[in-house]
């Protein structure tokens, strides 16, 4: 997908993005439907989702298709979360972060933005108003997610229970 975007093959990139999303949905459905979910899968699935989103966002940002400030915000949030988990291990207070509802909504908005941008590029459509609106939504949800995760992390380090958002 990164190659397709960098090479200007936007229809290929759009198709690959759709196939990646569809395979993720099918995989999740099958794992739940047939009780085949594993602990490893529970770690790898969101990691694969993040790798996809980050790589697509960085490539689209370099190509100028999405604002670079948004790419920096999205990638920085993920780096911040990973850093907080590592720091928690280092201070001997390991933390397990469960995905918050705002983070799930953020992921959906991020995927939707990437899909709309790729579709607009692939089919040479003007979706600038939709892209701007989704960019704003992604920014707001990303900042909210950062705030909630920081609050939960600080409460964990202080040994207090976090109230669910």
URHU-V65627 format. One line per field, one symbol per residue. ss: DSSP state (@ for helix, = for strand, . for the rest). A space follows every 50 residues. Layout:
ss = ???
This chain:
ss = .@@@@@...@@@@@@@@@@@@@@@@@@@@@@@@.....@@@@@@@@@@@@ @@@@@@@@@@@@.....@@@@@@@@@@@@@@@@@@@@@@@.......... @@@@@@@@@@@@@@@@@@@@@@.....@@@@@@@@@@@@@@@@@@@@@@@ @@@@@@@@.......
